Amino acid sequence: MSTNSRRYCLLLSCVMACGLPSTLTAQNTGGQDAQQAGQDTKNAAKDTGSAVKKGSTKTYHATKEATTKAVDKTKEGTTKAANKTKEGTTKGYDKTKEGVEHAVNPKGVQASKQNDAVKESHQKANDNEKESTQKLKDSRPQ
């Protein structure tokens, strides 16, 4: 073999020897990049899932709280309406009774008015106590 061809073979061998490890390194880097990209995608999916869960939980609690508050307010309104109806009915009854007593026994009207006023004040106090108790029950967590 000639000297030129030996040099050519030696040069070719050196180029291949140096080029082979760099090719393997490039392949490892490509695999690592793909693995890192997969890991990044996995982490992003976890973060998104956590954010959705957190948002759903907040929405659930807010809805539950608003619903509970609405139920409590409806209960209070119903109680107040029932109490007002009861008071109106009682006053109507008392007025009718006073009219009959006035016709039958004019002197007994004043005593009847006083008894009715006492009865109404007791009734209002009892109703207020019931409302306060109901508000206290509604304010406690369930």
C-alpha positions in Angstrom: 0.0 0.0 0.0 1.2 3.4 -0.7 1.8 6.1 1.9 -1.1 8.2 0.6 -3.5 5.4 0.9 -2.4 4.6 4.4 -2.8 8.2 5.4 -6.2 8.2 3.8 -7.2 5.1 5.8 -5.8 6.6 9.0 -7.6 9.8 8.4 -10.8 8.0 7.6 -10.4 5.8 10.8 -9.9 8.9 12.9 -12.9 10.6 11.5 -15.1 7.6 12.1 -13.7 7.0 15.6 -14.4 10.6 16.6 -17.7 10.8 14.9 -19.2 7.6 16.4 -19.3 8.8 20.1 -20.7 12.2 19.0 -23.5 10.4 17.2 -24.3 8.3 20.3 -24.2 11.4 22.4 -26.7 13.1 20.1 -29.0 10.0 20.3 -28.9 10.1 24.1 -29.6 13.8 24.1 -32.6 13.2 21.8 -34.0 10.5 24.1 -33.4 12.6 27.1 -35.2 15.6 25.4 -38.2 13.3 24.6 -38.2 12.0 28.1 -38.1 15.5 29.6 -40.9 16.7 27.3 -43.0 13.7 28.4 -42.3 14.6 32.1 -43.2 18.3 31.4 -46.4 17.2 29.8 -47.2 15.0 32.8 -46.5 17.8 35.2 -48.7 20.2 33.2 -51.5 17.7 33.2 -51.2 17.3 37.0 -51.2 21.0 37.5 -54.3 21.4 35.3 -56.1 18.6 37.2 -55.3 20.2 40.5 -56.6 23.6 39.4 -59.8 22.1 38.1 -60.3 20.2 41.3 -59.6 23.3 43.4 -62.0 25.4 41.3 -64.7 22.7 41.5 -64.3 22.4 45.3 -64.6 26.2 45.7 -67.7 26.3 43.5 -69.3 23.4 45.5 -68.7 25.1 48.8 -69.9 28.5 47.6 -73.0 26.9 46.2 -73.7 24.9 49.4 -73.2 28.0 51.5 -75.5 30.1 49.3 -78.2 27.4 49.3 -78.0 27.1 53.1 -78.3 30.8 53.4 -81.3 30.9 51.1 -83.0 28.1 53.0 -82.4 29.9 56.3 -83.7 33.2 54.9 -86.8 31.4 53.5 -87.4 29.8 56.9 -87.1 33.1 58.6 -89.5 34.8 56.2 -92.0 31.9 56.6 -91.8 32.2 60.3 -92.3 35.9 60.3 -95.2 35.6 57.9 -96.8 32.9 60.0 -96.4 35.1 63.1 -97.9 38.1 61.4 -100.8 36.0 60.2 -101.3 34.7 63.7 -101.2 38.2 65.2 -103.7 39.5 62.6 -106.0 36.6 63.2 -105.8 37.2 67.0 -106.5 40.9 66.6 -109.5 40.2 64.4 -110.8 37.7 66.9 -110.2 40.2 69.7 -112.1 43.0 67.9 -115.0 40.7 67.2 -115.1 39.6 70.8 -115.0 43.3 71.9 -117.8 44.2 69.6 -120.0 41.3 71.0 -119.0 42.2 74.6 -119.8 45.9 74.0 -123.3 44.9 72.9 -123.8 42.5 75.7 -121.8 43.9 78.6 -120.5 47.5 78.0 -118.5 47.5 81.3 -116.5 44.4 80.5 -115.0 45.9 77.3 -112.1 47.7 79.0 -111.1 44.6 81.0 -111.2 42.5 77.9 -109.0 45.0 76.0 -106.4 44.8 78.8 -106.5 41.0 78.8 -106.1 40.9 75.1 -103.1 43.4 75.2 -101.3 41.2 77.8 -102.0 38.1 75.7 -100.7 39.7 72.5 -97.5 40.9 74.3 -96.8 37.4 75.6 -97.5 36.0 72.1 -95.0 38.5 70.5 -92.4 37.7 73.1 -92.8 34.0 72.5 -92.6 34.5 68.7 -89.4 36.6 69.0 -87.8 34.0 71.2 -88.7 31.3 68.6 -87.1 33.5 65.8 -84.0 34.0 67.8 -83.7 30.3 68.5 -84.2 29.5 64.9 -81.5 32.0 63.8 -79.1 30.5 66.3 -79.8 27.0 64.9 -79.3 28.2 61.4 -76.0 29.9 62.1 -74.4 26.7 63.4 -72.6 24.6 60.7 -74.4 21.4 59.9 
